[in-house]
Amino acid sequence: MSRILLLLTFTLIALIGIAVAAQTVTKDNFAEPIVEPKLNDYYLPGASLSLNMTIEPKTTDDAKLIDGRVYEFNTSLENPSMKVSVEYAGTGPVRIYQDSDYIKADVKDWEDGLSKIIVEVSGKVPAVNERIKKVTVIGIEIQDAESGAVSPVVINVVNKDLFSSYISQLEEKYNSLSSKTGELENKGVAVAEIRLKLNSAKTKLDDGKTYLSNENYGEANASLSGAEGFLNDAEKLIRTAEITLLSENAKDKLNTMFSKMTEFELLIQNLKSKGKSTLSYEVKLDEFKQDYSDFNSRISQANDYLAKGLYDDAETVLNDVISGINSKTEEIVNLIDELKPMVEKTPTPTPTPAEKETPQGPSIGERISEFSSGLSSWFSQNRDKILLYGGGLLVLVIVGFAGYRGLKVYMKKRKWDELK
């Protein structure tokens, strides 16, 4: 019986120990870590760096809570050296751990708890593959603690070469977009909104270069990122305008195809009215009409892609449609050229006798026109004789006219006397 009680006692003690050790700690159980010396805003690769970090409990009660667990430390510095000192409260001992880039410190339970942990790190700042990237100088993992219970020590490392290449890329993109904007403007496209975006991008780009020269890397990065945003906005507007022009071009070519189809159909009807077989041409015409409908649908599809910002998809569809329209239009033109001589050489069927019209002589208007023309021709041919004998003829005309007037008066007077 005593053995059972003893076993239960040990088990209970073990469970209590486990329960205490398993209690989760948070950032509220730690004081704000002390980092010395004060960190710079930015570091360049290859720079030497040495610093100390002190971890302490927030209260005396917390001191007894944060011990009895494993603390792990690591660093991302190059050629590093690490030292961790664990000091227990009261008259407790000091335990020292040393290594290069990783230390696992088993912090034991102590009657008065934990006093402090001092972490010393030195090494070289590593190179980074981003313009600005955070590098962990002291990383911390604590057993049975929430993530970030003690914040790691991080620094901002700058890659100046990437800054320079980024600026070059932005300048190249700005120049390219400016050139495309000029081309659109020459085609009559409204580009005011595009130019506003480009002007804003240029301002941000210039500011970014100034910040970089003053080693204000954070502001430089923010400005250059802003420039990229404006350039992306301008690029979207340009792409929209380009695809819209391409769509209008496709519609114009489709209208040309329709016009040629109409001409082709009229030639078929003409040839058919002359009794010629046109079945093969009619079959081709039906195929062209189906092609026309398909092209029209695909243009609508491209416009839908454009509305959703799928510029490359829209451009691919439209280029394919334009190529197809050109091919079909050329085929129609060739068939038109083939039909025209056939229509011209094929005589119109002779109408039946009942359908023939009785020939008629010249109309009155035509006769008058012939008379006037003949009279004019006679005067032109006999102009010299008219001038030679014009004087005598004029006298005869006057005498004749006077005699006619006298006779008319006499006859009128005679008729009046008879009535009386």
Secondary structure, 3 states (H helix, E strand, C coil): CHHHHHHHHHHHHHHHHHHHHCCCECHHHECCCEEECCCCCCECCCCEEEEEEEECECCHHHHHHCCCEEEEEECCCEEEEEEEEEEECCCCCEEEEEECCEEEEEECCCCCCEEEEEEEEEEECCCCCCCEEEEEEEEEEECCECCCCCCCEEEEEECHHHHHHHHHHHHHHHHHHHHHHHHHHHCCCCCHHHHHHHHHHHHHHHHHHHHHHCCCHHHHHHHHHHHHHHHHHHHHHHHHHHHHHHHHHHHHHHHHHHHHHHHHHHHHHHHHHCCCCCHHHHHHHHHHHHHHHHHHHHHHHHHHHHHCCCHHHHHHHHHHHHHHHHHHHHHHHHHHHHHHHHHHHCCCCCCCHHHCCCCCCCCHHHHHHHHHHHHHHHHHHCHHHHHHHHHHHHHHHHHHHHHHHHHHHHHHHHHHHHHC
